[in-house]
Amino acid sequence: MSNVQIKPFKVDIPEVEVDRLKRKLQDTRLPGREIVPDAGTRYGPEYSWAASLYDAWTNHYDWREVQGEINAFPHFIAEIENLRIHFLHARAVRDDAIPLLLVHGWPGSFWEFSQVWGPLSHPADPSQLAFHCVVPSLPGFCWSSWPPRAGWTLQDTARVFDILMKSLGYSRYMIQCGDWGHFVGRELGARYTDSCRLMHCNFAPSPLPEGVEYTEREKTVAARVEDWVENHIGYAVCMRTRPHTIGIALNDNPMGILMWIGEKYNEAADPNKQKKPFWTKAILTTASLYYFTDCVMPSMLCYYENVRHHNFAEFAIQPENRIKIPFGYTSCFWDTEPSSKRAVERTGNLVFYKERNDGGHFAALEIPEGITEDVRALAAQEWKWD
């Protein structure tokens, strides 16, 4: 992998761009009222929620402070297949550390793992397993290149990320992933088994066996999935059919970006986690990253170029897509589609399963202690160097 060029990179948004964002926010005019009286959440997030986030972003959020936190670990740009791939590299100090690839989805970013890359690479307890954390931005996100052609899929991204890990000297590695990142992990676990040896995910759409009687949890999940498809899937329909239209409309529109992506952090996360101040920071940081890097439009290609939501489960049980390596799954109760053990084990070599009653779709941000615990437990159980 000597042909892969890797150069240091520092996140440094010019002051003129930070000031411009502030001006655009200050010049923004909100509607001033909800769409109809007593709209609640039937028409989208509550108006009061949007107004509160707008105030926080305009008057209280400190990008420079967050940028300093982001730069606490080194960043790099790798040139692979004429693509610039941005990644954070949190190396452990221990020789026995396990290489770990962490892959986000939409509307996430590399920052989605900001609460776990430190504890995983530098555990407070020296007896715990440590990991060399490699956290890339998917093509089309943040400082990674946009996908170079029509038809670029997450299978292509998996190939590039496998090259990235090998170029860093990690001929064997583990992956943790959720959302669209799960499909990168599934590809690696199905077709790159010489290098990707172990997988943990917190999103794994899977069909239950036909004719089985549902458990109470499975009944709750089925009802939530039905509600999600009926009342919340409009964003995906837009992006998988007309990404240019909505992408151009949102590109230089901070409040538009905030609502488009922030809605998911409102709807797909544990409601108890949303009450904490950190959740506002999480939403505003993600919106800031999308705005500063002009990635809201190319990020939508995940939806346009890949499997549709209604085919997720069927895709996972196809023989060519089954995960051949050992893998683990953490089922978070507040996720959009938390799967059960007997469903997920139909999609591959499931060796670790954990149900958690807290956490949702953004598990690494919502329950970082739980995710680090489960990653370590799976690695302790299954990781082999040979």
LINJO-V653148 format. One record per residue. RES is the residue in one letter. SS is DSSP state (helix for helix, strand for strand, loop for the rest). Layout:
RES SS
RES SS
This chain:
M loop
S loop
N loop
V loop
Q strand
I strand
K strand
P strand
F strand
K loop
V loop
D loop
I loop
P loop
E helix
V helix
E helix
V helix
D helix
R helix
L helix
K helix
R helix
K helix
L helix
Q helix
D loop
T loop
R loop
L loop
P loop
G loop
R loop
E loop
I loop
V loop
P loop
D loop
A loop
G loop
T loop
R loop
Y loop
G loop
P loop
E loop
Y helix
S helix
W helix
A helix
A helix
S helix
L helix
Y helix
D helix
A helix
W helix
T helix
N helix
H loop
Y loop
D loop
W helix
R helix
E helix
V helix
Q helix
G helix
E helix
I helix
N loop
A loop
F loop
P loop
H strand
F strand
I strand
A strand
E strand
I strand
E loop
N loop
L strand
R strand
I strand
H strand
F strand
L strand
H strand
A strand
R loop
A loop
V loop
R loop
D loop
D loop
A loop
I strand
P strand
L strand
L strand
L strand
V strand
H loop
G loop
W loop
P loop
G loop
S loop
F helix
W helix
E helix
F helix
S loop
Q loop
V loop
W helix
G helix
P helix
L helix
S helix
H loop
P loop
A loop
D loop
P loop
S loop
Q loop
L loop
A loop
F strand
H strand
C strand
V strand
V strand
P strand
S loop
L loop
P loop
G loop
F loop
C loop
W loop
S loop
S loop
W loop
P loop
P loop
R loop
A loop
G loop
W loop
T loop
L helix
Q helix
D helix
T helix
A helix
R helix
V helix
F helix
D helix
I helix
L helix
M helix
K helix
S helix
L loop
G loop
Y loop
S loop
R loop
Y strand
M strand
I strand
Q strand
C strand
G loop
D loop
W helix
G helix
H helix
F helix
V helix
G helix
R helix
E helix
L helix
G helix
A helix
R helix
Y loop
T loop
D loop
S loop
C strand
R strand
L strand
M strand
H strand
C strand
N loop
F loop
A loop
P loop
S loop
P loop
L loop
P loop
E loop
G loop
V loop
E loop
Y loop
T loop
E helix
R helix
E helix
K helix
T helix
V helix
A helix
A helix
R helix
V helix
E helix
D helix
W helix
V helix
E helix
N helix
H loop
I loop
G helix
Y helix
A helix
V helix
C helix
M helix
R helix
T helix
R loop
P helix
H helix
T helix
I helix
G helix
I helix
A helix
L helix
N loop
D loop
N loop
P helix
M helix
G helix
I helix
L helix
M helix
W helix
I helix
G helix
E helix
K helix
Y helix
N helix
E helix
A loop
A loop
D loop
P helix
N helix
K helix
Q helix
K loop
K loop
P helix
F helix
W helix
T helix
K helix
A helix
I helix
L helix
T helix
T helix
A helix
S helix
L helix
Y helix
Y helix
F helix
T loop
D loop
C loop
V helix
M helix
P helix
S helix
M loop
L helix
C helix
Y helix
Y helix
E helix
N loop
V loop
R loop
H helix
H helix
N helix
F helix
A helix
E helix
F helix
A helix
I helix
Q loop
P helix
E helix
N helix
R loop
I strand
K strand
I strand
P strand
F strand
G strand
Y strand
T strand
S strand
C strand
F strand
W strand
D loop
T loop
E loop
P loop
S loop
S loop
K helix
R helix
A helix
V helix
E helix
R helix
T helix
G strand
N strand
L strand
V strand
F strand
Y strand
K strand
E strand
R strand
N strand
D strand
G strand
G strand
H loop
F loop
A helix
A helix
L helix
E helix
I loop
P helix
E helix
G helix
I helix
T helix
E helix
D helix
V helix
R helix
A helix
L helix
A helix
A helix
Q helix
E helix
W loop
K loop
W loop
D loop
